[in-house]
Amino acid sequence: MRLARYIMVTLMLLSLVTIVHALSVAPALKMIDYNSGAEESVRLRILNKEAKDFKVLIYTKGDLGKYIKFDESIVEIKSDEPEKRLFYTVSMPTELKPGTNEGEIVILELPEGDQTVVVKDDGEVVVTSGKQTSTVSAQNGVISKVQVKVPYPGKFVQSRLDIRGGRPGEPIEFVLPTYSLGSETIDKVYADIEILSPTNERIDEVKTQTVSLPPHKDVNLRAIWKDYPNTGAYLAVAHLVFDDNTVEYKGVFIVGDPMIEVKNISVNEFNLGGVAKIDLTLLGKWNQIIPGVYVDMTVFDSLEETKVGEFKTASSDVKPYVPEIIRAYWDTFGLSEGSYVMQLDLNYGDKQETVKFDLYVAANDIQTKFDSTGQAISGKSGFLTRDTTLVILVIVLIGANIYLVVFVMKRLKNKRPPQNKIQNQAEAIFNQENNMGGVA
């Protein structure tokens, strides 16, 4: 009996989770300028994407929720209605705190049949159908947000720093979406943006355009940076100036990816049958230390059919743009004079790059035909192929549906996805008080 009840409740929850995809609302956001004591009527459209009969529950939450009113809380939509048009009223109180005040209109599709619906103070919905009761979060519905912007006294702006670009050879664009939230016109607003290295060395400075900004208006302040010296991580510090006031915004950004280049390979004091000392000269093309670099080395016969040697270097931390020599040892006992092929598998971070070149082993010498420009024949990194991406997307979608059911059952909260690994490492370096081993 208990199992049957659990299955029934699970099916009800699944129906509430899956039917969300058939429902959408417009507008997703309505922004209103504050007018004390006034009322504003706003049209809302509920889209019937699957052309079916259903009912929705409409309720409000958030700071403005109590000021938003609908004529009906449960609305029935017919299959021949592509959309349902409703109106709600926002009654402005005589006082609201300066800044952006927000409320949410939650639209939740109800399962078929008769049921009793109760909206709790925390926004959860209790649905009772017969003897079965389930609790559903507002996150299983669609939401239309209402924002009322209340001006600050005097001059006041709100902004943020967006950083776009990051591929080698392409310019970096800094954008500050800036909003005038004060009661007075700002005569001049602009931003000076400093670019710093991981060692907090000032690399460059760029400036946005200068504009005048009336109350309740917005502008995108833009600046372009083209002359970055090296690939790597940088810190942008934007000083937003509006008349006699200054606000600071910061952001870490990445140009390119960490890269190691093999500049040279040499063998000294060699005797066939003994242990060859092979020195590889590496160059780190990144403005921070690249830790844990090592090279797997494999030697094949000239036809690349038989492996005749396999060894590796020790791990080393490669400094930025400073040649680093790492050594490997090759036991040539039993090896004959002749031509061979050497393969270098360069490992660092999440990357592996492969280079092959010819070499000739003589009695007292090893001659290499290594070209520092590299003969990269393969490589693997953190990038995904198209097919791999599709497979992962399918797995993610399946996992997401399972997660939603567990979310409803256990009333979990959403978590933000992890940030990019390189971005995290870069931000950690800039957060350190003393940074070592960085260059501009």
C-alpha positions in Angstrom: 0.0 0.0 0.0 2.8 2.4 0.9 4.6 1.5 -2.3 1.5 2.2 -4.4 1.1 5.5 -2.7 4.8 6.4 -3.4 4.4 5.4 -7.0 1.2 7.6 -7.3 3.0 10.6 -5.8 6.0 10.1 -8.0 3.8 10.0 -11.1 2.1 13.2 -10.1 5.5 14.8 -9.6 6.8 13.5 -12.9 3.7 15.0 -14.7 4.4 18.3 -13.1 8.0 18.2 -14.1 7.6 17.1 -17.7 4.6 19.3 -18.7 6.6 22.5 -18.0 8.2 22.2 -21.4 4.8 22.7 -23.1 4.3 26.1 -21.4 5.9 29.5 -21.9 5.1 33.1 -21.0 5.8 36.5 -22.4 7.2 38.9 -21.5 9.8 37.2 -19.4 10.7 40.6 -17.8 8.7 43.7 -17.4 10.5 46.9 -16.2 8.6 49.8 -14.8 9.7 53.2 -13.6 8.5 54.0 -10.1 5.6 56.4 -9.8 4.4 56.7 -6.2 0.8 55.7 -5.7 0.2 55.0 -9.4 -1.2 51.8 -10.9 0.1 50.2 -14.1 -1.8 47.5 -16.1 0.5 45.0 -17.9 -0.5 42.4 -20.5 0.7 38.8 -20.0 0.6 36.1 -22.7 0.6 32.4 -21.8 1.6 30.4 -24.9 -0.2 27.0 -25.6 2.7 25.4 -27.5 1.1 22.0 -27.7 -2.5 23.1 -28.6 -4.1 21.2 -25.7 -6.6 21.8 -22.9 -5.1 22.5 -19.5 -5.3 24.7 -16.4 -2.6 26.9 -14.8 -2.1 28.3 -11.4 -0.9 31.9 -11.2 0.6 33.4 -8.1 3.2 36.0 -7.1 6.3 36.0 -4.9 9.2 38.3 -4.1 9.3 41.8 -2.7 6.8 43.2 -5.1 4.5 40.1 -5.0 1.9 41.7 -2.7 1.6 44.6 -5.1 0.8 42.5 -8.2 -2.9 41.5 -8.6 -4.7 39.1 -11.1 -8.4 38.7 -11.5 -8.1 34.9 -11.4 -5.6 32.6 -9.8 -6.5 29.6 -11.8 -7.0 30.0 -15.5 -8.3 27.4 -18.0 -6.8 27.4 -21.5 -8.5 25.6 -24.4 -6.7 23.6 -27.2 -7.9 26.0 -29.9 -6.3 29.0 -28.1 -2.7 29.5 -29.3 -2.2 31.9 -26.4 -4.1 33.2 -23.4 -4.0 37.0 -22.8 -4.3 38.2 -19.3 -3.8 41.5 -17.5 -2.3 42.2 -14.1 -2.1 45.4 -12.1 1.0 46.7 -10.3 -0.1 49.1 -7.5 2.9 51.3 -6.6 3.2 51.8 -2.9 3.9 55.3 -1.6 7.4 54.3 -0.7 9.9 51.8 -2.1 13.6 51.5 -1.4 15.9 53.1 -4.0 17.2 50.7 -6.7 15.6 47.7 -8.4 12.7 46.1 -6.6 11.6 42.8 -8.1 8.6 40.5 -8.0 7.9 37.2 -9.8 4.7 35.9 -11.4 4.8 32.1 -11.3 2.7 30.2 -13.8 2.4 26.5 -13.0 0.5 24.0 -15.1 -1.8 21.8 -13.1 -2.4 18.0 -13.7 -5.7 16.9 -15.1 -8.6 16.2 -12.8 -10.0 17.9 -9.7 -7.6 19.0 -7.1 -7.2 21.5 -4.2 -4.2 23.9 -4.5 -2.6 25.8 -1.7 0.3 28.2 -2.1 2.5 28.4 0.9 4.4 31.5 2.1 7.7 30.2 0.9 6.3 29.8 -2.7 5.8 26.0 -2.6 2.5 24.7 -3.9 0.6 21.9 -2.2 -1.6 19.9 -4.7 -4.2 17.5 -3.3 -5.9 15.1 -5.6 -8.2 12.6 -3.8 -6.1 11.2 -1.0 -2.8 12.0 -2.6 -0.9 15.2 -1.6 2.3 16.4 -3.2 4.5 19.5 -2.8 5.8 21.3 -5.8 8.4 24.1 -6.0 7.9 27.2 -8.1 10.9 26.2 -10.1 8.7 23.7 -11.9 6.7 26.5 -13.4 7.6 29.4 -15.8 8.2 32.8 -14.4 7.6 36.4 -15.6 9.6 38.9 -13.6 8.5 42.5 -12.8 11.1 45.1 -11.9 10.3 48.5 -10.5 13.2 50.9 -10.7 13.2 53.5 -7.9 15.6 56.4 -8.5 18.3 57.2 -6.0 18.5 60.8 -4.8 21.1 62.8 -6.8 23.4 61.1 -9.2 23.8 57.3 -9.2 24.8 54.7 -11.7 24.7 50.9 -11.7 27.1 48.9 -14.0 29.2 45.8 -14.4 32.2 44.8 -16.4 31.7 42.3 -19.3 34.8 41.0 -21.1 34.5 39.5 -24.5 37.0 37.7 -26.8 40.1 35.8 -25.9 41.3 34.1 -29.0 44.9 34.8 -30.0 45.0 37.6 -32.5 41.5 38.9 -31.8 40.9 42.1 -29.8 39.5 42.0 -26.3 36.3 44.1 -25.9 35.4 45.6 -22.5 31.7 46.5 -22.1 30.2 48.3 -19.2 26.3 48.3 -19.4 25.7 51.4 -17.3 22.3 52.6 -16.0 21.4 56.0 -14.5 19.4 55.2 -11.4 19.6 58.7 -9.8 17.2 61.6 -10.0 19.6 63.9 -11.7 21.3 63.9 -15.2 24.9 62.8 -15.2 26.9 65.3 -17.4 29.9 62.9 -18.1 30.3 59.2 -17.6 33.2 57.1 -18.9 35.5 54.4 -17.8 39.3 54.0 -17.6 40.3 50.4 -17.8 43.7 49.2 -16.5 45.1 45.8 -17.6 47.4 44.1 -15.1 49.6 41.0 -15.3 49.6 38.1 -12.8 52.3 40.0 -10.9 50.1 43.1 -10.7 52.3 44.9 -13.3 50.4 47.5 -15.2 50.5 46.4 -18.9 48.2 48.9 -20.6 45.2 51.2 -20.2 42.2 51.8 -22.5 39.3 54.3 -22.2 35.7 54.1 -23.2 33.7 56.9 -24.9 32.3 59.7 -22.8 28.6 60.4 -22.7 25.9 62.3 -20.9 23.3 60.1 -19.1 19.8 61.4 -18.1 17.8 59.7 -15.3 16.3 56.2 -16.2 18.5 55.9 -19.3 21.3 53.4 -20.0 24.4 53.2 -22.2 27.0 50.5 -23.1 30.4 52.0 -22.5 33.0 50.2 -24.8 36.7 49.9 -25.1 39.0 47.7 -27.3 42.4 46.3 -26.3 44.5 44.9 -29.2 48.1 45.2 -28.0 48.3 42.3 -25.5 52.0 41.1 -25.3 51.5 37.4 -24.6 48.8 34.8 -24.2 47.8 34.2 -20.6 45.6 35.5 -17.8 45.1 39.2 -17.1 43.2 41.3 -14.7 41.0 44.3 -15.9 40.3 47.0 -13.4 37.6 49.5 -14.7 37.3 52.9 -13.0 33.8 54.1 -13.9 33.8 57.9 -13.5 30.5 59.8 -13.4 31.0 63.5 -12.8 32.9 63.7 -9.4 32.3 60.1 -8.4 34.2 56.8 -9.2 33.2 53.2 -8.9 35.6 50.3 -9.5 34.8 47.0 -11.3 37.2 44.1 -11.8 37.4 41.0 -14.0 39.9 38.3 -14.8 40.1 37.2 -18.5 42.1 34.7 -20.5 43.8 35.2 -23.9 44.5 32.0 -25.7 45.5 28.7 -24.0 48.6 27.5 -22.2 51.1 26.2 -24.7 54.5 24.5 -24.5 56.9 24.5 -27.5 59.8 22.1 -27.9 62.7 24.3 -29.0 65.5 21.9 -29.2 66.6 18.3 -28.5 70.3 17.3 -28.0 72.4 14.3 -26.9 75.9 14.8 -25.6 78.7 12.3 -24.8 77.0 9.2 -26.2 78.3 5.7 -26.8 76.1 3.1 -28.4 75.0 0.4 -25.9 75.2 2.9 -23.0 72.7 5.3 -21.5 72.0 8.3 -23.7 71.3 11.6 -21.9 68.7 13.5 -23.9 68.1 17.1 -23.1 64.9 18.8 -24.3 64.6 22.6 -24.3 61.0 23.7 -23.7 59.5 27.2 -23.9 56.3 28.1 -22.0 54.1 30.4 -24.1 51.9 31.6 -21.2 52.3 34.5 -18.8 52.2 32.2 -15.7 54.2 29.1 -14.7 52.8 26.0 -16.3 53.2 23.3 -13.6 53.8 19.5 -14.0 55.2 19.4 -17.5 56.7 16.1 -18.6 57.4 14.3 -21.9 56.8 10.6 -22.8 59.3 9.5 -25.4 59.0 6.5 -27.7 61.5 5.3 -30.3 60.3 3.2 -33.3 62.2 1.6 -36.2 62.3 3.6 -39.4 59.1 2.0 -40.6 57.3 2.7 -37.3 56.4 -0.9 -37.0 58.4 -1.9 -33.9 58.9 -0.1 -30.7 62.6 -0.2 -29.6 62.6 2.2 -26.7 60.2 3.9 -24.3 61.1 6.3 -21.5 60.1 9.7 -20.0 61.4 12.9 -18.5 60.9 14.0 -14.9 58.1 16.5 -14.2 59.0 20.2 -14.3 57.4 23.6 -13.8 58.0 25.7 -16.9 58.4 29.4 -16.3 56.9 31.9 -18.8 59.0 32.6 -21.9 62.2 31.3 -20.2 63.8 28.2 -21.9 63.6 25.2 -19.6 65.8 22.1 -20.1 64.4 18.7 -18.9 66.3 15.5 -19.3 65.4 11.9 -20.2 67.6 8.8 -20.1 67.6 6.2 -22.9 69.2 2.8 -22.4 70.5 1.8 -25.8 71.8 -1.7 -24.8 71.2 -4.1 -27.8 70.4 -1.3 -30.2 72.0 -1.2 -33.7 73.2 1.7 -35.7 70.7 3.0 -38.1 67.7 5.3 -38.7 64.8 5.5 -36.2 61.7 7.6 -35.5 61.2 9.4 -32.1 57.8 10.4 -30.8 57.5 13.0 -28.1 54.2 13.1 -26.2 54.2 16.5 -24.4 51.9 16.5 -21.3 50.8 19.5 -19.3 47.5 20.4 -17.7 44.7 18.7 -19.6 46.7 18.7 -22.8 48.8 16.2 -24.7 50.6 17.2 -27.9 52.5 14.7 -30.1 55.6 15.5 -32.2 57.5 13.0 -34.4 60.9 13.3 -36.1 63.7 11.2 -37.6 66.9 10.4 -35.8 70.1 8.4 -36.7 72.0 6.4 -34.1 75.7 6.1 -34.7 78.4 4.5 -32.6 79.3 7.7 -30.8 76.5 10.1 -31.8 72.8 10.5 -32.1 71.8 12.9 -34.9 68.2 14.3 -34.9 66.3 15.9 -37.7 64.2 17.9 -35.2 62.7 21.2 -36.5 61.8 23.6 -33.7 58.8 24.7 -35.7 57.5 21.2 -34.8 55.9 18.4 -36.8 52.8 18.1 -34.7 50.8 15.1 -35.9 48.2 14.8 -33.2 47.1 16.2 -30.0 44.4 16.0 -27.4 43.1 18.7 -25.1 39.9 19.7 -23.3 38.0 20.4 -26.5 35.1 18.1 -27.5 34.3 16.7 -30.9 30.9 17.1 -32.4 29.9 13.5 -31.8 31.3 13.5 -28.3 29.3 16.6 -27.5 26.1 15.1 -28.8 26.6 12.0 -26.6 27.3 14.2 -23.6 24.2 16.3 -24.2 22.0 13.2 -24.3 23.5 12.0 -21.0 23.1 15.4 -19.5 19.4 15.7 -20.5 18.7 12.3 -19.0 20.6 13.2 -15.8 18.7 16.5 -15.7 15.3 14.8 -15.7 16.4 12.4 -12.9 17.8 15.3 -11.0 14.5 17.3 -11.2 12.5 14.4 -9.7 15.0 14.0 -6.9 14.9 17.8 -6.5 11.2 17.9 -6.0 11.2 14.9 -3.6 14.0 16.2 -1.4 13.4 20.0 -1.9 16.9 20.6 -3.0 18.2 23.9 -4.2 19.9 24.5 -7.6 23.7 24.8 -7.6 25.7 26.9 -10.1 27.8 24.9 -12.5 31.5 24.9 -11.9 33.4 27.6 -13.7 36.0 27.0 -16.4 39.1 25.4 -14.8 41.7 27.7 -16.4 39.5 30.7 -15.4 39.4 29.4 -11.8 43.1 29.0 -11.7 43.7 32.5 -13.1 41.3 34.1 -10.5 43.1 32.2 -7.7 46.4 33.6 -8.8 45.1 37.2 -8.9 43.6 36.7 -5.4 47.0 35.7 -4.0 48.8 38.5 -2.1 52.2 37.6 -3.6 52.4 36.3 -7.1 55.6 34.7 -8.4 56.8 33.6 -11.8 54.6 35.8 -14.0 55.5 38.1 -16.9 53.6 40.6 -18.9 
